[in-house]
Structure formats: C-alpha cells, structure tokens
Amino acid sequence: YDKDGWTRTIRASDMKFQWVRMDDKGDIDTNTRFDSEKSAYVRKLDFREGLDARVRDGILTLVPAADAFVDSRVKNDAGEVVVTYAEIAEAQVKDFQEKVNWFQNKCTSALGVEWNEGHMRMNVRRDHLLEDSVDAVMSLSRKDMRKLWRFEFIGEAGIDAGGLAREWFQLVTDEIFDPDMGFWQSSETNQMCMQINPASQMIHEDFKVYYRFLGRVMGKALFDRQLVAGHMVQFIYKHMLGWPIQFKDIRDSDEELYFNLKQLTELA
C-alpha cells in the first residue's frame, strides 16, 4: 500500500506493519532531516487509567512514520486471531467494492454477535435524541457494540426492521456535527468538511464523552453498513487509520498558517 510516497510493508522480525519511504535509487530512505515535501509522522497513542469510565484517557504524540508500527492481525475478545496477515494482504489488492464486501463479511462472520446470544434495544426520545443516545451507547460493553441494535423512539409506534436504525444514525450524527452544538466547525478550506472545535472544552463539560460517543457511532456504522452525516477533514481520517501525515496536511486546518510556514521553509 502506497500513500504520499510512503509504503506500508510487513516487518519480518515480528510481522507488524510499518511505513517506509524509498529514495530515488529504490533503496529505503533513511534520511531523518525534516523535509516539508517528504517527511511524515504517525500518531502514537499511550492509554492511561482515567477517572471517567466513559472515556479513554491517554497521551497522543507524533512519531516519525518510519518508527511507527501496528499489528497485522485482528484478534477477538478471547485473544484468538480472526483475521490473519495473509488475509489482509490478499484483500489489499482487491478493488474498492471488493474490499468493502470483504470488510463487511469479516465484521459479520468473525466479529459479530449472533442474535441468539443477545441484542440491544435502544430506547430514545426524539426531542432529547443526542442526550439519550449518549447515555445509551456509552453504557455498552465492547461485546454489546458488536450485537444487533434495535431502535425505538419513545412514544412513537413502529417496529425497527432497519428503517429506524438508518434514521437514528442520520439524525444523531447530523446533530453532533452541527456547528451550533460546539463540537465541530467547518474547515476554512472546505466548508463541507468539519474539524474539531478547539473551544469545545469550554462549551461542554463532558466534551470528551461526546467525541468518544461519535467514535463509537462511526465504528458501529461501519460494522452495520450504515451511513452517517458529516464529513471530517482528511487528516483526522489519517490519524484514525494510522496513516502518515505531512506538512501539507496543515492546509486543511489553517490555509493561512500553511502558506506562512511554507514561505519560511523556502527562505531557510
């Protein structure tokens, strides 16, 4: 896999994925000097025990892309390998729709919880949709997240045969991405894309809970083949996926800052 000149390969010593960049001669580029066109960094998360069980506290740092690595296998709650490196490597060469089908089949067959093992009923009030949804979703265990969810809008007749779930995913993500809520704001370079509002911590006491809630909802949407409202700026998706980010990604967040810094690098 190649992204912005960086290639994801397998490390033979422990079979973990790592990022490498090739130089003009076809050898691995070992240059550590910062280059605004080539240098890249990958987010590293060190989780710590926190005071609120609803969020995961930790420290996020950026490390050189060449120093970043991630497991090439997926394990279930019992520690059993359910997706191997060979399967990932095989899926990597498929076209996009085949990759989507492969991913969704793996979610269902390898990670999904069957109906007879339990399912979750989500009861929410339409006029308190976000608050009720946060309380419900943040109370679930990791296994509950992989169960089938059935939705009910309190006070309304209707059986969830799929339509209520689609409506819930649309409505709840539309509300949390609304700039008036204070969690997200439009990107300066693309009004259709959202970036985190740095003032959210001053607007909402439980701002971390809402961001983790959205992460859970987006993960569940992928798992259940649902659509969500809102598009985030590209570098946030890169952080989520563990892809390298580069100097040019600053432009998505602050175009003026990007060009000012770029001028400085050209003067150096």
NUDRENKOL-305045 format. One line per field, with one value per residue (C-alpha): residue number from 1; x, y, z; residue in one letter. Coordinates in nm, 4 decimals, padded with zeros to 6 digits. Example, Ala and Ser with C-alpha at 12.3 -4.5 7.8 and 13.67 -1.06 7.14 Angstrom:
pos: 1:2
X: 01.2300:01.3670
Y: -00.4500:-00.1060
Z: 00.7800:00.7140
code: a:s
This chain:
pos: 1:2:3:4:5:6:7:8:9:10:11:12:13:14:15:16:17:18:19:20:21:22:23:24:25:26:27:28:29:30:31:32:33:34:35:36:37:38:39:40:41:42:43:44:45:46:47:48:49:50:51:52:53:54:55:56:57:58:59:60:61:62:63:64:65:66:67:68:69:70:71:72:73:74:75:76:77:78:79:80:81:82:83:84:85:86:87:88:89:90:91:92:93:94:95:96:97:98:99:100:101:102:103:104:105:106:107:108:109:110:111:112:113:114:115:116:117:118:119:120:121:122:123:124:125:126:127:128:129:130:131:132:133:134:135:136:137:138:139:140:141:142:143:144:145:146:147:148:149:150:151:152:153:154:155:156:157:158:159:160:161:162:163:164:165:166:167:168:169:170:171:172:173:174:175:176:177:178:179:180:181:182:183:184:185:186:187:188:189:190:191:192:193:194:195:196:197:198:199:200:201:202:203:204:205:206:207:208:209:210:211:212:213:214:215:216:217:218:219:220:221:222:223:224:225:226:227:228:229:230:231:232:233:234:235:236:237:238:239:240:241:242:243:244:245:246:247:248:249:250:251:252:253:254:255:256:257:258:259:260:261:262:263:264:265:266:267:268
X: 00.0000:00.1359:00.0302:00.2026:00.5276:00.5168:00.4649:00.3185:00.5183:00.5471:00.8336:00.9861:01.1084:00.7618:00.5155:00.3952:00.3034:00.5465:00.5886:00.8930:00.9861:01.2023:01.4666:01.5432:01.7678:01.4982:01.6536:01.4859:01.5228:01.6955:01.7241:01.5953:01.6322:01.2964:01.1788:00.8490:00.7779:00.8796:00.8798:00.5781:00.4572:00.2140:00.0105:00.1008:-00.1480:-00.0449:-00.3586:-00.3669:-00.6106:-00.8560:-01.1247:-01.4186:-01.5003:-01.6831:-01.3645:-01.0143:-00.7512:-00.4085:-00.1353:-00.1166:00.2239:00.3550:00.6445:00.8382:00.6455:00.9430:00.9240:00.5533:00.4178:00.0861:-00.0259:-00.1024:-00.3598:-00.7045:-00.7983:-01.1331:-01.2102:-01.0748:-00.7394:-00.7992:-00.6764:-00.9791:-00.8088:-00.4560:-00.1876:-00.2278:-00.5978:-00.5229:-00.2523:-00.4925:-00.7656:-00.5201:-00.5051:-00.8827:-01.0740:-01.2630:-01.6039:-01.4457:-01.2595:-01.5884:-01.7565:-01.4593:-01.4575:-01.8299:-01.8246:-01.5415:-01.7370:-02.0349:-01.8641:-01.5607:-01.6635:-02.0428:-02.2527:-02.5407:-02.8983:-02.9476:-02.6504:-02.8224:-02.9160:-02.9555:-03.2758:-03.2111:-03.4988:-03.4571:-03.6758:-03.6819:-03.6772:-03.3764:-03.2138:-02.8461:-02.8536:-03.0452:-02.8236:-02.5030:-02.6321:-02.7319:-02.4244:-02.1666:-02.3104:-02.2439:-01.9599:-01.7307:-01.9345:-02.2589:-02.1172:-02.0985:-02.4543:-02.7535:-02.9186:-03.2938:-03.4226:-03.7428:-03.8434:-04.0336:-04.3986:-04.3992:-04.5445:-04.3168:-04.1037:-03.7398:-03.6901:-03.3931:-03.5576:-03.5444:-03.1764:-03.0971:-03.2924:-03.1147:-02.7653:-02.8569:-03.0222:-02.7729:-02.4660:-02.6363:-02.6930:-02.3466:-02.1786:-02.3976:-02.1558:-02.4129:-02.3513:-01.9935:-01.8091:-01.7205:-01.6601:-01.6298:-01.2845:-01.1575:-01.0546:-01.3659:-01.6955:-01.8273:-01.5653:-01.5637:-01.2771:-01.2702:-01.3691:-01.0813:-01.3277:-01.5458:-01.3890:-01.5118:-01.8617:-01.9283:-01.8057:-01.8267:-01.6834:-01.4556:-01.7566:-01.9298:-01.6229:-01.5844:-01.9555:-01.9160:-01.6227:-01.8363:-02.1235:-01.8964:-01.7435:-02.0890:-02.1983:-01.9083:-01.9943:-02.3643:-02.3288:-02.4966:-02.4381:-02.3578:-02.3952:-02.0902:-01.7501:-01.4310:-01.1138:-00.8783:-00.6044:-00.8482:-00.9172:-00.5412:-00.4986:-00.7793:-00.6229:-00.2649:-00.1616:00.1321:00.0501:00.2699:00.3353:00.0796:-00.1998:-00.1833:-00.3550:-00.6829:-00.6945:-00.5434:-00.4576:-00.3021:-00.0734:00.0265:00.1355:00.3178:00.5126:00.5785:00.7317:00.9573:01.0783:01.1577:01.3612:01.5618
Y: 00.0000:00.3424:00.6765:01.0055:00.8273:00.6168:00.2430:00.0128:-00.3090:-00.6028:-00.6156:-00.9632:-00.9689:-00.9600:-00.9488:-00.5980:-00.3340:-00.0449:00.2544:00.3040:00.5574:00.4748:00.7133:00.7911:00.4832:00.2437:00.1972:00.2697:00.6399:00.6685:01.0483:01.1873:01.5572:01.7337:01.7783:01.9613:01.7536:01.4077:01.3894:01.2267:01.1397:00.8899:00.9325:00.7213:00.6624:00.5732:00.4979:00.5699:00.4861:00.7729:00.8891:00.8593:00.5103:00.6593:00.7903:00.6578:00.8906:00.8933:01.0863:01.1406:01.2047:01.2166:00.9881:00.9678:00.7447:00.5075:00.4427:00.3616:00.0071:-00.1707:-00.5303:-00.7116:-00.9413:-00.8870:-01.0704:-01.1216:-01.0699:-01.4164:-01.3323:-01.5595:-01.4437:-01.3925:-01.2042:-01.3002:-01.1021:-01.3272:-01.2376:-00.8657:-00.8911:-01.0734:-00.8133:-00.5307:-00.5962:-00.6087:-00.3198:-00.0853:-00.2551:-00.5969:-00.4541:-00.3191:-00.6578:-00.8363:-00.5978:-00.6265:-01.0051:-01.0182:-00.7955:-01.0284:-01.3684:-01.3108:-01.0361:-01.0117:-01.1454:-01.3667:-01.2702:-01.5710:-01.4570:-01.1275:-00.7988:-00.4402:-00.2385:00.1345:00.3476:00.7204:01.0295:01.2197:01.5591:01.4500:01.2383:01.3198:01.3094:00.9796:00.8276:00.9244:00.7705:00.4503:00.3998:00.4941:00.2357:-00.0525:-00.3027:-00.3857:-00.7017:-00.5035:-00.2821:-00.5864:-00.7014:-00.6185:-00.2926:-00.2348:00.1211:00.2621:00.6279:00.6535:00.7452:00.6531:00.3423:00.1402:-00.1710:-00.1374:-00.3503:-00.1420:00.1914:00.3277:00.2362:00.4255:00.7242:00.7174:00.7107:01.0012:01.2161:01.1657:01.2340:01.5300:01.6814:01.6205:01.7616:02.0739:02.3664:02.5208:02.2304:02.3484:02.0217:02.0796:02.3723:02.3998:02.3844:02.7158:02.5492:02.3339:02.4313:02.0782:01.9243:01.9532:01.9884:01.9746:02.2978:02.3839:02.5745:02.2675:02.2044:02.5452:02.4860:02.1334:01.9897:01.6321:01.7165:01.4088:01.1824:01.3220:01.2752:00.9152:00.8637:00.9782:00.7411:00.4526:00.5529:00.5740:00.2357:00.0843:00.2423:00.0708:-00.2542:-00.2352:-00.0834:00.2430:00.5954:00.8929:01.2671:01.4882:01.4687:01.5370:01.6941:01.4393:01.4490:01.3276:01.0150:00.9701:00.9825:00.7295:00.4900:00.5416:00.6804:00.9212:01.2911:01.5504:01.9215:01.9806:01.8477:02.1706:02.3373:02.1537:02.3110:02.6565:02.7622:03.0944:02.9241:02.6672:02.9263:03.1357:02.8329:02.7274:03.0681:03.0280:02.6881:02.8340:03.1110:02.8688
Z: 00.0000:-00.1007:00.0471:-00.0425:-00.1236:00.1937:00.1565:00.4178:00.4401:00.6798:00.9277:00.9071:01.2684:01.4285:01.1356:01.2168:00.9611:00.9250:00.6938:00.4708:00.2054:-00.0936:-00.2244:-00.5900:-00.6128:-00.4953:-00.1511:00.1824:00.2600:00.5987:00.5977:00.9298:00.8438:00.8147:00.4569:00.4039:00.0928:00.2178:00.5976:00.7582:01.1058:01.2535:01.5674:01.8701:02.1499:02.5040:02.7034:03.0769:03.3516:03.3908:03.6300:03.3889:03.2621:02.9634:02.8024:02.7409:02.8776:02.7246:02.5529:02.1766:02.0240:01.6695:01.5826:01.2547:01.0148:00.9855:01.3620:01.3669:01.3583:01.4081:01.4461:01.1209:01.2818:01.4319:01.7499:01.9199:02.2891:02.3698:02.2108:01.9126:01.5713:01.3482:01.0631:00.9619:00.7840:00.4792:00.4577:00.4870:00.2213:-00.0096:00.0455:-00.0173:-00.3913:-00.4394:-00.5941:-00.3631:-00.3751:-00.3201:-00.0187:00.1189:00.0777:00.2372:00.5347:00.5948:00.5681:00.8235:01.0606:01.0394:01.0368:01.2587:01.4993:01.5007:01.7888:01.6806:01.7659:01.9944:02.2058:02.2765:02.1131:02.2295:02.2412:02.2181:02.3513:02.2862:02.2944:01.9683:02.1452:02.3591:02.0919:02.1462:02.5261:02.5374:02.2696:02.4510:02.7756:02.5951:02.3771:02.6403:02.8803:02.6397:02.6663:02.3758:02.3105:02.3170:02.0430:01.8166:01.8868:01.6714:01.7776:01.7590:01.7958:01.9359:01.9520:02.2788:02.2309:01.8623:01.7071:01.4837:01.4702:01.3737:01.0638:00.9584:00.8806:01.2353:01.2617:00.9410:01.0691:01.4079:01.2535:01.0258:01.2919:01.5724:01.3566:01.1908:01.5354:01.6775:01.3645:01.3754:01.4364:01.6723:01.9120:01.9564:01.8937:01.5271:01.2972:00.9207:00.7687:00.6312:00.3056:00.2559:00.4168:00.3547:00.5841:00.9610:01.2035:01.5836:01.7529:01.9905:02.2115:02.2729:02.6134:02.7267:02.5902:02.7152:03.0443:02.9063:02.5634:02.5669:02.6208:02.3113:02.0926:02.2069:02.1550:01.7940:01.7507:01.8730:01.6455:01.3408:01.4223:01.4610:01.1329:00.9554:01.1293:01.0373:00.6878:00.7856:00.6571:00.8786:00.8300:00.8260:00.6616:00.8558:00.7219:00.5709:00.8341:01.1025:00.8973:00.8590:01.2362:01.2818:01.0314:01.1460:00.8070:00.7742:00.7925:00.6242:00.6318:00.3560:00.5786:00.7807:00.4862:00.5590:00.9045:00.8527:00.4983:00.6050:00.8559:00.5935:00.3387:00.6015:00.7196:00.3621:00.2894:00.5914:00.4701:00.1288:00.2896:00.5031
code: y:d:k:d:g:w:t:r:t:i:r:a:s:d:m:k:f:q:w:v:r:m:d:d:k:g:d:i:d:t:n:t:r:f:d:s:e:k:s:a:y:v:r:k:l:d:f:r:e:g:l:d:a:r:v:r:d:g:i:l:t:l:v:p:a:a:d:a:f:v:d:s:r:v:k:n:d:a:g:e:v:v:v:t:y:a:e:i:a:e:a:q:v:k:d:f:q:e:k:v:n:w:f:q:n:k:c:t:s:a:l:g:v:e:w:n:e:g:h:m:r:m:n:v:r:r:d:h:l:l:e:d:s:v:d:a:v:m:s:l:s:r:k:d:m:r:k:l:w:r:f:e:f:i:g:e:a:g:i:d:a:g:g:l:a:r:e:w:f:q:l:v:t:d:e:i:f:d:p:d:m:g:f:w:q:s:s:e:t:n:q:m:c:m:q:i:n:p:a:s:q:m:i:h:e:d:f:k:v:y:y:r:f:l:g:r:v:m:g:k:a:l:f:d:r:q:l:v:a:g:h:m:v:q:f:i:y:k:h:m:l:g:w:p:i:q:f:k:d:i:r:d:s:d:e:e:l:y:f:n:l:k:q:l:t:e:l:a
